[in-house]
C-alpha cells in the first residue's frame, strides 16, 4: 500500500501555476508515470505539522528511499527548507528558527534517481506564533 501511495504522490504533476502545496497537495495524479515508478518513498511526503507558540520552528524528517542512487535536484517553497540524501535516506529539514512568521510554508523536493526516474516529494509546515 505504501508503494502505491508513493507512486501516486511522488509522480504527480505539480506544475499548476499559482497553487501552493496546500492548495494542490501532491499534484494532479499521472497514472502512466505512477505505473512506471521504479523508486518508492516512505513516507510519501514530509509533513512537519504545526509549530506553536514562541518556540523555534525547526525540524527534520527522514524519508526512506527504495534506491541508493538518488540525489536532490531542488527544493522549492521557502528559504527555510532544505533536503539531502545519504544512501537510502532523504532528510527534509525546516529551519525557520524564531525568524519564520506565522504562515503556511510548503513546497516540493525534486529528486532524480538516474534511470529510476524523477520524483517530487511534497513538504509542508505551519508556523503559528
C-alpha positions in Angstrom: 0.0 0.0 0.0 2.9 2.4 0.8 4.4 1.8 -2.6 1.1 2.6 -4.4 0.7 5.8 -2.4 4.3 6.8 -3.1 3.9 6.1 -6.8 0.7 8.2 -7.0 2.0 11.1 -4.8 5.6 11.3 -6.0 5.0 11.2 -9.7 2.0 13.7 -9.8 2.1 16.8 -11.9 2.8 19.8 -9.6 3.1 22.4 -12.3 -0.4 24.0 -11.9 0.5 27.7 -11.9 -0.3 29.8 -8.8 -1.2 27.0 -6.5 0.7 26.1 -3.3 1.3 22.6 -2.0 -1.6 23.3 0.5 -3.9 24.0 -2.5 -2.9 21.2 -4.9 -1.5 18.7 -2.5 0.8 16.2 -4.2 -0.5 17.4 -7.6 -2.5 16.0 -10.4 -2.2 12.2 -10.5 -0.4 10.9 -13.5 -1.4 7.2 -13.8 1.1 6.4 -16.6 4.0 7.9 -14.6 2.8 6.2 -11.4 2.7 2.8 -13.2 6.3 3.4 -14.5 7.6 4.4 -11.0 10.7 2.4 -10.1 11.5 4.1 -6.7 9.3 4.5 -3.6 9.5 6.9 -0.7 8.2 6.3 2.8 6.5 8.4 4.0 5.5 9.8 0.6 5.6 13.4 1.9 7.3 15.5 4.7 4.6 17.0 6.9 6.1 19.0 9.8 2.7 19.8 11.3 2.2 22.9 13.4 5.0 24.8 15.2 3.1 26.5 18.0 4.0 29.3 20.4 7.1 31.3 20.6 9.4 28.3 20.1 11.9 27.9 17.3 10.3 26.4 14.1 12.9 23.7 13.4 12.6 20.1 12.5 13.7 17.3 10.1 12.0 14.3 8.7 13.8 11.2 7.4 12.2 9.5 4.4 13.3 6.0 3.4 14.1 5.7 -0.3 14.0 2.3 -2.0 17.1 3.2 -4.0 20.5 4.4 -3.0 21.2 6.1 -6.4 19.1 9.2 -5.9 20.1 12.8 -5.5 18.2 16.0 -4.6 18.0 18.4 -7.6 15.9 21.2 -6.0 13.8 22.4 -3.1 11.0 24.9 -3.6 8.7 26.8 -1.4 10.8 28.5 1.2 14.3 29.5 2.1 13.7 27.7 5.4 13.5 24.3 3.7 16.4 22.1 2.7 16.9 18.5 1.7 19.8 16.0 1.3 20.2 12.3 0.6 22.6 10.0 2.4 22.4 6.5 0.9 18.8 5.5 1.0 17.6 8.2 3.4 16.2 11.5 2.3 16.3 14.1 5.0 14.0 17.1 4.6 14.6 20.0 7.1 12.7 23.1 8.1 14.9 25.6 9.9 12.7 28.7 10.5 14.0 29.2 14.0 12.4 32.3 15.5 12.6 34.1 12.2 9.7 32.3 10.4 6.5 34.4 10.8 3.0 32.9 11.3 2.2 31.4 7.9 1.7 28.3 5.9 5.1 27.0 4.4 5.3 24.3 1.8 6.8 23.2 -1.5 8.4 20.3 -3.1 11.7 18.4 -3.0 12.8 17.3 -6.5 14.7 14.0 -6.6 16.5 12.4 -9.5 17.2 8.6 -9.3 19.1 8.2 -12.6 17.5 5.6 -14.7 14.9 5.1 -11.9 13.3 8.4 -12.9 12.4 11.8 -11.4 10.2 12.3 -8.3 8.6 15.1 -6.4 8.1 14.9 -2.6 5.6 17.5 -1.1 6.6 19.1 2.2 4.6 21.4 4.5 4.8 23.2 7.8 2.6 25.7 9.6 4.0 28.3 12.0 1.6 29.7 14.5 3.2 32.3 16.7 
